[in-house]
Amino acid sequence: MLPAVLNAREKVFRPQWEFSFQERSRRQPVAFAQGRGGGILVSNLKKLSLCRLCGPLCLGGDPSSKHIHHRDTEGSQRCTERIAGHTFFSYHDYNFAVLLIVATLIALSGSCSRQRGQNSSSITETREVTDEAGRRVRLPLRIDRIVSLAPNLTEIVYAVGAGQRLVGDTTYCDYPPEAKNVAKVGDTMNPSIERIVALKPQIVLVSTASQLEAFTKQLDEQKIVVYVTNPRSLDEIFHSIETLGELFGENDHSARLVAELRKRAGETEAAVKQVKPVRVFYQVSGEPLYTIGRESYLTDLVRRAGGISVTANVPGAFPRFSDEAALAARPEAVILSTGGSMGEANSTVASSLKNSPAVLNNRVYKIDGDHLSRPGPRLVDGLEEMARALHPEAFK
């Protein structure tokens, strides 16, 4: 029974350059002019011509120019010429020319590199954000490729208007219907890292409830950003929706959505505000018995629906509960998260609760698991259904 229940739960739970020189005899020397520019050397290659005294090409174009031949301190043959008040130098030893060319190429290369760097940074401009696990992550300003590894996160992506950017999700992501046509990367607990990498996502959305620490590290090693969500109340779920909307550049869309959801939630809470709260046992699974604890967003949902969870002080989000403790809790109502993607899983009350006031008074309520176990936009549907079940008189 347990494998079947856990498998059903997974369907709804948040998982959570080459440079060559010519031969020496074919090289032209590099000439510079020292002019009136404060010592700045200016190249003057256009005036290169054959010097009859030197043999190699140098600045012999002007018949009135004076040529002086000597060797410099390193033994290199040099021709010095003065034209129009400028002094030109031409080295016959091409080593100097090679050095000059290389220096020029390095300078040009640096300039090009800076330009490429500037263009690249504008394309890959990023921002640093903090996810709901307190991790600092760096994301592109524009996110166009998303992978979701939890059904509730898939629903949020579509709800905020970024569904067309979803390139991968899990086999359990079935809502909205378009999500079924997205490339599948496995289930929530065992996604394929190879498939995720092949999809080249800019962000992978996960939920801490799915215990995905191991593969999160693998994705980090592949330089794929992992963003973790971890809402523990309805307000935090609204915050998650708004935050994801902002990350995807859908601020207005997500803001309108959350405003509508808050309005509906507020109307439901107002309707049950004056009624006596009902002691509720929320059954996650019957055999073995699992329930909700103080760290679960569902504990907050029960309170908003006009109930008090009898396990509100139990540590953890979804703890296992003993049969004896369940019987001693004497709940007045039992909520079964069933139907939807879960099918008939968890559709029967646990044996330890058969003699509880809830069962004896026929106050066992089955609510669509997709509306309760996925902390996303449809959770407000679950809140409304739960409140009407616990307090039908408040909605007449």
Residue pairs with C-beta under 8 A, 6 or more apart in sequence:
1 286
1 287
2 285
2 287
2 288
4 345
5 285
5 286
5 287
5 345
5 346
6 285
8 341
8 342
8 343
8 345
8 346
8 369
9 284
9 285
9 342
9 345
9 373
10 172
10 187
10 188
10 189
11 151
11 172
11 174
11 341
11 342
12 151
12 172
12 337
12 340
12 341
12 342
12 369
12 370
12 372
12 373
12 374
13 150
13 151
13 188
13 209
13 210
13 373
13 374
14 150
14 151
14 152
14 153
14 207
14 209
14 210
14 229
14 373
14 374
14 375
15 149
15 150
15 151
15 170
15 187
15 188
15 189
15 206
15 207
15 209
15 210
15 212
16 149
16 150
16 188
16 206
16 207
16 208
16 209
16 210
16 211
16 212
16 228
16 229
16 230
19 105
21 27
21 94
21 98
24 94
27 94
27 97
28 45
28 48
28 57
28 97
29 48
29 56
29 57
29 58
29 90
29 91
29 92
29 94
29 97
30 43
30 45
30 90
30 91
30 96
30 97
30 100
30 101
31 43
31 44
31 45
31 47
31 48
31 58
31 59
31 88
31 89
31 90
32 41
32 42
32 43
32 44
32 88
32 89
33 41
33 42
33 43
33 44
33 86
33 87
33 88
34 41
34 42
34 86
34 87
35 42
35 86
44 59
44 88
47 59
47 61
47 83
47 88
48 57
48 58
48 59
48 61
48 90
49 57
49 58
49 59
49 60
49 61
50 57
50 58
50 60
51 57
51 58
51 59
51 60
51 67
51 79
51 90
52 60
53 60
53 67
53 69
53 79
54 60
54 67
54 69
54 77
54 79
54 90
54 92
56 90
56 92
57 90
58 79
58 81
58 90
58 92
59 65
59 79
59 81
59 83
59 88
59 90
60 67
60 79
60 81
62 81
62 83
65 81
65 82
65 83
66 81
66 82
67 79
67 80
67 81
68 79
68 80
68 81
69 77
69 78
69 79
69 80
70 78
70 80
71 77
71 78
72 78
76 91
76 92
76 93
76 95
76 96
77 91
77 92
77 93
78 89
78 90
78 91
78 92
79 89
79 90
79 92
80 87
80 88
80 89
81 87
81 88
81 90
82 88
91 97
124 140
125 140
125 141
126 138
126 139
126 140
126 141
127 138
127 139
127 140
127 141
128 136
128 137
128 138
128 139
129 136
129 137
129 138
129 139
129 227
129 247
130 136
130 137
131 137
131 227
131 228
131 229
132 208
132 228
132 229
132 230
132 231
132 236
132 240
132 243
133 208
133 228
133 230
135 228
137 225
137 226
137 227
138 225
139 202
139 203
139 225
139 227
139 247
140 202
142 249
143 162
143 165
143 202
143 203
143 247
143 248
143 249
144 165
144 202
145 165
145 167
145 199
145 200
145 201
145 202
145 203
146 157
146 162
146 165
146 166
146 167
146 168
146 201
146 202
146 203
146 204
146 205
146 248
147 166
147 167
147 168
147 169
147 185
147 196
147 199
147 201
147 203
147 204
147 205
148 154
148 157
148 166
148 168
148 169
148 170
148 173
148 204
148 205
149 169
149 170
149 185
149 188
149 191
149 204
149 205
149 206
149 207
149 210
149 212
150 170
150 173
150 188
150 205
150 206
150 207
150 209
150 210
151 170
151 172
151 173
151 174
151 175
151 188
151 341
151 374
152 207
152 374
152 375
152 376
153 205
153 206
153 207
153 229
153 244
153 376
154 166
154 169
154 170
154 173
154 175
154 179
154 182
155 175
155 176
155 179
155 374
155 376
155 377
155 378
156 240
156 241
156 244
156 376
156 377
157 163
157 165
157 166
157 205
157 244
157 248
158 166
158 176
158 178
158 179
159 241
159 254
159 257
159 376
159 377
160 241
160 244
160 245
160 248
160 250
160 253
160 254
160 257
161 245
161 248
161 250
161 253
161 254
162 244
162 245
162 248
162 250
163 176
163 178
163 179
165 248
166 179
166 182
167 182
167 183
167 199
167 200
167 201
168 182
168 183
168 184
168 185
168 195
168 196
168 199
168 201
169 179
169 182
169 183
169 184
169 185
170 184
170 185
170 186
170 187
170 188
170 191
171 184
171 186
171 187
172 187
172 188
172 341
173 179
173 180
173 182
174 180
174 341
175 370
175 378
183 195
183 199
184 195
185 191
185 192
185 195
185 196
185 199
186 192
186 195
188 210
189 210
189 211
189 212
191 212
191 215
193 215
193 218
193 219
193 222
196 204
196 219
196 224
197 222
197 224
201 224
202 225
203 224
203 225
203 226
203 227
203 247
204 219
204 224
204 225
204 226
204 227
205 227
205 229
205 244
206 212
206 216
206 226
206 227
206 228
206 229
207 228
207 229
207 230
208 228
208 229
208 230
209 230
209 317
209 318
216 226
216 228
219 225
219 226
220 226
227 247
229 240
229 244
231 237
231 239
231 240
231 297
231 375
232 295
232 296
232 297
232 300
232 317
233 297
233 300
234 265
234 297
234 300
234 301
234 304
234 379
234 380
234 383
236 297
237 297
237 375
237 376
237 379
238 258
238 261
238 262
240 375
241 254
241 257
241 258
241 261
241 376
241 377
242 254
242 255
242 258
244 254
245 251
245 253
245 254
245 255
245 257
246 254
257 377
261 377
261 380
264 380
264 384
265 304
265 380
265 383
268 304
268 305
268 380
268 383
268 384
268 387
269 304
269 387
271 387
271 391
271 394
271 395
272 305
272 306
272 387
272 390
272 391
272 394
273 306
274 394
275 306
275 391
275 393
275 394
277 303
277 306
277 307
277 308
278 306
278 307
278 308
278 332
278 333
278 363
278 390
278 391
279 307
279 308
279 310
279 329
279 330
279 331
279 332
279 333
280 302
280 307
280 308
280 309
280 310
280 331
280 332
280 333
280 334
280 335
280 390
281 291
281 309
281 310
281 311
281 326
281 329
281 331
281 333
281 334
281 335
281 353
281 356
281 358
282 291
282 292
282 298
282 299
282 302
282 309
282 311
282 334
282 335
282 337
283 289
283 290
283 291
283 334
283 335
283 336
283 337
283 346
283 349
283 350
283 353
284 290
284 291
284 292
284 318
284 337
284 346
285 345
285 346
286 346
286 348
286 349
286 350
286 351
287 350
287 351
288 320
289 320
289 321
289 322
289 323
289 326
289 350
289 352
290 318
290 319
290 320
290 321
291 311
291 314
291 318
291 319
291 321
291 326
292 298
292 299
292 302
292 309
292 311
292 317
292 318
293 299
293 311
293 312
293 314
293 315
293 316
293 317
293 318
293 319
294 312
294 313
294 314
294 315
294 316
295 315
295 316
295 317
296 316
296 317
296 318
297 375
297 379
298 309
298 372
299 309
299 311
299 312
301 372
301 379
301 382
301 383
301 386
302 308
302 309
302 312
302 335
302 386
303 309
303 312
304 383
304 387
305 383
305 386
305 387
305 390
305 391
306 387
306 390
306 391
306 394
307 333
307 386
307 390
310 329
310 330
310 331
311 319
311 321
311 329
314 321
323 350
323 351
323 352
324 352
326 350
326 352
326 353
326 356
327 352
327 353
327 355
327 356
329 356
330 356
330 357
331 353
331 356
331 357
331 358
332 357
332 358
332 361
332 363
333 358
333 363
333 364
333 365
333 389
333 390
334 349
334 353
334 356
334 358
334 359
334 363
334 364
334 365
335 365
335 367
335 372
335 386
335 389
336 346
336 347
336 348
336 349
336 364
336 365
336 366
336 367
337 346
337 367
337 369
337 372
337 373
338 344
338 345
338 346
338 347
338 366
338 367
338 368
338 369
339 347
339 366
339 367
339 368
339 369
339 370
340 368
340 369
340 370
340 371
341 369
341 370
342 369
342 370
342 373
346 369
347 366
349 359
349 364
353 359
357 363
358 364
365 386
365 389
365 390
367 382
367 385
367 386
367 389
368 381
368 382
368 385
370 378
371 378
371 379
371 381
371 382
371 385
372 379
372 382
372 386
387 394
387 395
388 395
